[in-house]
Amino acid sequence: MFCCLRTVKRLCLEKILPQCILQSRSLSGADAISALRPFYFAVHPDFFGQHPKEREVNENSLKRLNGYLENLQKPGFRSFKPTRLTFYVRESEPNSSNVPESFSASGFRAVSFTLCTRDLLSTVLDILNSCSLSTEHVQSLNVNSQSRKEAKTVLNRPIKWDKTYYSFTGFKDPEEELEQAQRVETTLISWLDDNEASAVKKLKKSLPLRKELERLKFELSHHLQLSDIRWQRSWGIAHRCSQLHSLGRLVQQRPEVLKNVKGRTLIFTDRSGMSAAGHIMLGTMDVHHHWTKIFERLPNYYKLQKRMLFLEDRISQLLGGIQVIYIEELQPLLTLEEYYDTLDCFYSKLLDSRLPFHPRSLRGLQMILESDRYAPSLHELGHFTIPTACDPATLQWFIIAKAQEARQNLKRKEEMMITEKELINTSTEKFSLDRLYKEPSVSSVQMIDCCKRLLEESLPYLQGMHLCISHFYSVLQDGDLCIPWNWKS
């Protein structure tokens, strides 16, 4: 009899307890956004303009986090899977002793954590605690504090149901599910099994928009005689179509202002102007009035670009013929004015120092300038990264000492580029992919390793898909499959 009473009591608690906890720990979507403001401020990609790799990691993680938060707010949504996220967090208190992560010289730290909570309040607290951010402000939100205290009291009780209870009732043991999820690492096959249907559905839905995007891009490029139209970020297809429609309306309304764009590359990005690479930038938040001003200023930009090229040539002559280059994928998106100022400052320092480089002794080598570093370095792709504030004597010694290694790296880079292109073509053909590409933060070495291992697998799921090699698993809103370059089999 007592056994029966205990069973009934447990069944009642099993149904009532989660409901009470959920109600007491409820948090609105607006409250969650407000509570996460310190976190967004610490990880927002706009603050990582000088660090394109870290910026892209944060962009991808924010997309996955937003998807997780949206699912939490869907009524009746129960299918939760632990989500592993990595963020680069800006340094706010570098001298704090309670922060275990080490800060880089650039002023940020990498933080990884797994979300496995089923309500907004717990998720918000987990995020803030994982990033060593204060949670005191959460208490001031419009949440029933008394209910929260009661819920906390209930949650802290060491209740642990017997395993036979879950076997008898058919309920899933939450502790066992979480332990299993933490033990089992996501594999490529299992992830494709779980996400193929969703990706195919999104891809089919996006096909008309993809065709519309290609049509608009071709018509505008042909009409304006542009070299290319690109996007700085991975905006969705609908967003890109909207931007091209907006440009098309400007072409119809003010065709005379676009007479100087012939042969140029146009980039939709965060701000308007001309980039250090000589591309026309159209800020996606700007209106036609701002775009019109940029097109009207193009003759002046072209004059400044000539002066910039002259400065690069003068710096090259002073440094033994080494070529000054700007690499979009590895450097922040600088405006032409910003890059010119950087070159001018560095050129003045070289003139004053009069470094005794032998003419043309460094021909064939390459260098990029960066303003947020203090020591020169040699990149694995063969180019030197030179800080504008570098001591001239240190600069001379470093370049001469690393010149031979730089030439070897440049030769290896050419070989890798050929190998990478061949592997992309082979993989695209083998799996009948519609497109195979990588994020800029994925290096050629990583891409080559990824493709070689992919070619050893049998993956019928990928036929007709768009596959992006990234650092995380995700399905983009238009159906592109993103897999980490170091996926596990």
C-alpha positions, 0 to 999 in steps of 0.5 A: 500500500505504501509503495503504491502511495509513493508511486502516485506521489512520484507521478504527481510530482513528475507532472507538477514540479517541471510546470512550477519550475517553468512558471517560476523561472519564466522570462520574456524575450525582451527581458532576455535581450536586456539581460544579455546586453553586457554579453552582446557588447563584449562579443559583437562582431562590429568591435572586431573590425581589426580581427576578421577571423575572430569577427567571423567566429562571433558572427557564426556563434551569434546566429546559432545562439539566436536560433537557440533562444528563438526555439526556447520561446516557441510554445510546445518546443521540446526537442533540445540538443546541447549546443556548443558555442565559442566566442571571442570576448573583449577584455573589460577587466584585464587585471581581474583574478577571477577570470581563468581564461588568458587574454591575448595581446589583442585584448580578447579571450576565447570562451567556449560553453555548452547550452543545454538549458530549457528556459530563457532565464537559465540560459541567460545566466549560463551565458553570462557566467560562462563569459565571467560577466556579472549577473546582478542586473538580472535580478532587476528584471520584471520577474517574480522574485519570490517565485524565483526564490521558491524555484531555486529552493526546489531546484537545489533539493537533492531529488534523484529519482530511482532508475526503475521509475523511468523504466516503468513509466517510459519517461526519459531520464534527463540526467542520463540524456545530458551525460550521453550528449556530453559523452558523444561527440557530434560526427559528420554522418550523424549530423547530416542524418539529423539535418539533411531534411531541414537543409533540403527544405530550406534549399528548395524554398530558396531556389527561386530567390537564388535565380532572382539574385543571379539575374539581378547581379548579371543585369546590373553588372552588365549594365554598369560594366562592373567587374564584380558584385560582392558582399562582405558578410554572409547575408541571406539571399532575400537580403541580397536581392533587396540590396540589388533591387535598391541599387537598381532603383538608383540606376533608374533614378540617377543613371548619370552618377554611375558613369564612373563605376566601369571596371570596378568591384562593388561591395555591400558592407557596413559603411560607404566609401572606397576600400583599401583594395579599390572597391566601391563600398555601399553601406547597407544601412545607408539610403540612396542619398549617401550612395549617390554621394559616394558615386559622385566622389569617385573621381576624387577617390581615383586620384587618392588611389593613385597617390596610395599606389605611389606610396606603396611603390616608394615604400617598396624601394626603401625596403629592397623591393619588397611588395606592399600588398593588402589582403582582404581576407586577412585584414580589416576592411579599411577605407581608402583614406584610412589605408592611405594614412597608414602608408603615409605614417609608415613611409615617413618613419622609413625616410627618417630611419634610412634603412640600408637595404640593398636595392632589389634584394627583397624582390618577390617578397610581400608584406602587409601593414597593420596598426594594431601589432607591435612585433613583426611576424611571418605568415604561413602564406609567406607574407610579412606582417609589419606593424606601423609602429615597428622599430626600424632596426628590428624591422630590418633584422627580422626581414633579412633573417626571415627572407629565405623562409618567406620565399619557401612559404610563398612557393608552398602557398602557390602549390597549396592554392593549386591543390586546394582548387583541384580538391574542391573540383574533385569533391564537387564532382564526386558528391554532385554538389551544387556548390562547395566553398569555405569561409574566409577564416578557414585556411588553405591547409585546413580546406585541403585536409577537410576535402581529402577526408571528405573524398574518403567518405560516401555521402549521398546526402550532399547531392545537389546541396550547397556545402560550406566549410566552416568552424561549426555545424549549422544549416543557414537560412537558405539551406547551405550546410556548414560543417567544421573543417575538422569534422569527426567521422 
